[in-house]
Amino acid sequence: MPRPLTPEALVYDLVQPGEPQVSPDGTQIVFTRTSVDRATKRAVNHLWRCDIDGGGLQQLTHAGERNGGARWSPDGAKIAFVSDRDKRSGLFVLPIAGHGEARELVGHKGPISNLAWSPDGARIAYNTSFDPANPAEVEPPEGAPAPVRVIRRRDYKFDGRGFLGEVRQQTFVVELEGGERRRLTGEGLDHLGPLWSPDGRSIALRRGVPGNLLRTQIALLEVESGAVRTIGPPMSGQVAAWSPSGDRLVFTGSEEAWGQPDFY
């Protein structure tokens, strides 16, 4: 006999899959499963793997509450993912075959996102807003006066991110061997969504526009020199992709803030 549907069952018994990523050879899928922990009453995300036909279901992560953003390595032997462990955001690499342990490559105080493997699988580019000169906000004790904020920008606050201060999303790259980390961008503008060129020499990204948080410009970053040049007009909602030969870049965007995107 079916169980009656109760509010408690809606909260604790439902499991939500998301973020599916198909392996390079098309035989496996890595995805997240989100559920609510009964003890803590908090949402928990873990990574799972299954065969393309749905068989061979296997849980890949067990630590942390938030695991996601998984990306397959070019050879399909590993996945990179983000996990909140030790009160910070960490970039981890996990071998798929066997029972290897996840290895943390780098950790940041701020969230890590937009993981992108280099074509040779030796490096991973990513975004983070961490800046050691800007500590995380701490709520004052109840009844205490709120801290004074000094605002020097017109675009000082944004939905989903709160007060921005001087911190912007920047693009970093980390080496798999040795874990050496290097910041590739700066200049007080966002540099989002890194995409490696097929030859691994350049990264396409979305670069912020001064004074306008709703628009970005497609830009090319030379990995070795760090030189950045914009190649398109300011638009909203931009997403880019390289051609297989690496001589063209396709992107979508809208000249209107909330307009329908076009292909370019």
ROMARDO-592114 format. One line per field, with one value per residue (C-alpha): residue number from 0; x, y, z. Coordinates in steps of 0.2 Angstrom, whole numbers, plus 5000, padded with zeros to 4 digits. Layout:
// ROMARDO-592114
nr c(NUM:...)
east c(X:...)
north c(Y:...)
up c(Z:...)
// end
This chain:
// ROMARDO-592114
nr c(0:1:2:3:4:5:6:7:8:9:10:11:12:13:14:15:16:17:18:19:20:21:22:23:24:25:26:27:28:29:30:31:32:33:34:35:36:37:38:39:40:41:42:43:44:45:46:47:48:49:50:51:52:53:54:55:56:57:58:59:60:61:62:63:64:65:66:67:68:69:70:71:72:73:74:75:76:77:78:79:80:81:82:83:84:85:86:87:88:89:90:91:92:93:94:95:96:97:98:99:100:101:102:103:104:105:106:107:108:109:110:111:112:113:114:115:116:117:118:119:120:121:122:123:124:125:126:127:128:129:130:131:132:133:134:135:136:137:138:139:140:141:142:143:144:145:146:147:148:149:150:151:152:153:154:155:156:157:158:159:160:161:162:163:164:165:166:167:168:169:170:171:172:173:174:175:176:177:178:179:180:181:182:183:184:185:186:187:188:189:190:191:192:193:194:195:196:197:198:199:200:201:202:203:204:205:206:207:208:209:210:211:212:213:214:215:216:217:218:219:220:221:222:223:224:225:226:227:228:229:230:231:232:233:234:235:236:237:238:239:240:241:242:243:244:245:246:247:248:249:250:251:252:253:254:255:256:257:258:259:260:261:262:263)
east c(5000:5007:5012:5003:5012:5016:5025:5040:5041:5042:5057:5067:5062:5064:5081:5085:5098:5107:5123:5125:5142:5145:5162:5173:5170:5151:5150:5147:5138:5144:5130:5125:5111:5103:5094:5090:5099:5087:5099:5105:5090:5102:5103:5118:5125:5136:5143:5137:5142:5133:5134:5126:5112:5108:5117:5132:5127:5141:5143:5159:5160:5155:5164:5157:5139:5142:5150:5147:5154:5161:5171:5179:5198:5201:5206:5191:5202:5198:5185:5188:5175:5172:5169:5166:5178:5187:5176:5182:5180:5192:5196:5198:5203:5196:5202:5186:5194:5197:5195:5207:5204:5200:5215:5214:5223:5219:5208:5200:5190:5178:5168:5176:5167:5168:5181:5190:5203:5217:5217:5233:5225:5239:5231:5213:5207:5193:5185:5185:5182:5194:5205:5216:5214:5195:5190:5173:5159:5155:5138:5140:5133:5115:5112:5129:5131:5133:5151:5153:5155:5166:5159:5169:5160:5143:5141:5143:5130:5122:5108:5115:5132:5128:5140:5155:5167:5183:5182:5178:5178:5195:5202:5216:5225:5232:5244:5239:5257:5263:5248:5256:5242:5243:5231:5229:5217:5214:5211:5196:5184:5176:5184:5172:5169:5186:5187:5204:5208:5211:5230:5230:5239:5224:5208:5192:5182:5169:5176:5166:5162:5166:5150:5139:5137:5124:5136:5152:5164:5171:5190:5205:5219:5236:5240:5259:5260:5243:5239:5220:5211:5193:5185:5167:5155:5148:5133:5122:5120:5136:5142:5156:5163:5179:5179:5188:5202:5204:5203:5185:5175:5156:5146:5129:5124:5111:5113:5098:5100:5087:5085:5084:5102:5109:5123:5139)
north c(5000:5017:5028:5045:5060:5071:5088:5078:5066:5081:5088:5072:5058:5067:5067:5079:5075:5089:5095:5080:5078:5065:5057:5060:5043:5044:5029:5037:5051:5061:5071:5078:5071:5084:5078:5085:5078:5074:5077:5095:5099:5106:5102:5091:5088:5073:5067:5051:5041:5029:5021:5029:5016:5020:5005:5004:5018:5023:5037:5047:5060:5058:5073:5090:5097:5105:5095:5100:5108:5092:5092:5077:5077:5076:5058:5053:5046:5059:5072:5089:5096:5109:5104:5114:5106:5114:5129:5134:5131:5118:5112:5093:5079:5062:5046:5037:5020:5010:5017:5032:5047:5064:5076:5094:5105:5122:5130:5148:5157:5162:5151:5142:5140:5137:5123:5121:5108:5112:5101:5092:5089:5097:5112:5118:5136:5142:5157:5164:5180:5177:5192:5192:5211:5209:5197:5189:5199:5195:5199:5211:5205:5208:5227:5232:5246:5240:5243:5258:5254:5265:5264:5270:5262:5265:5246:5242:5228:5214:5202:5185:5192:5206:5220:5218:5230:5230:5211:5204:5186:5183:5168:5157:5142:5128:5114:5096:5092:5102:5112:5129:5142:5158:5172:5177:5192:5207:5226:5227:5219:5202:5189:5174:5157:5152:5142:5135:5136:5119:5122:5127:5144:5155:5156:5164:5172:5185:5202:5214:5231:5246:5253:5240:5223:5217:5217:5208:5208:5192:5193:5182:5179:5173:5161:5163:5182:5187:5199:5202:5209:5211:5205:5210:5224:5225:5213:5203:5185:5180:5162:5157:5141:5137:5129:5113:5121:5135:5149:5154:5158:5157:5166:5172:5188:5202:5221:5223:5220:5207:5204:5188:5182:5181:5170:5178)
up c(5000:4995:5009:5011:5005:5020:5022:5030:5016:5004:5013:5018:5006:4990:4981:4967:4954:4944:4935:4924:4915:4902:4901:4885:4879:4882:4893:4910:4919:4935:4943:4960:4971:4984:4999:5016:5031:5045:5059:5053:5043:5030:5011:5006:4989:4984:4968:4961:4945:4934:4917:4902:4903:4922:4929:4941:4952:4964:4977:4974:4988:5007:5015:5015:5013:4996:4982:4964:4948:4942:4926:4917:4913:4894:4896:4906:4920:4933:4938:4946:4958:4971:4989:5005:5018:5032:5032:5014:4996:4989:4971:4972:4959:4960:4950:4943:4942:4958:4975:4975:4987:4982:4982:4986:4974:4981:4993:4994:5007:4994:4982:4968:4951:4932:4932:4915:4911:4899:4884:4890:4907:4916:4922:4928:4926:4938:4945:4963:4972:4986:4990:5006:5008:5009:5024:5024:5031:5049:5056:5071:5088:5091:5096:5090:5077:5059:5053:5042:5023:5012:4994:4980:4965:4958:4956:4974:4977:4966:4969:4974:4979:4991:4994:4982:4989:4978:4976:4958:4951:4944:4934:4942:4935:4946:4941:4944:4948:4963:4965:4960:4958:4948:4946:4928:4929:4939:4935:4947:4934:4933:4922:4921:4913:4907:4891:4885:4866:4858:4858:4877:4873:4876:4887:4881:4895:4899:4905:4916:4909:4921:4929:4922:4931:4918:4903:4899:4884:4876:4879:4875:4888:4883:4897:4897:4896:4905:4891:4889:4874:4871:4854:4855:4861:4878:4879:4892:4894:4884:4882:4871:4863:4853:4835:4835:4825:4837:4824:4828:4843:4843:4856:4861:4868:4868:4866:4878:4896:4896:4878:4868:4864:4846:4839:4833)
// end
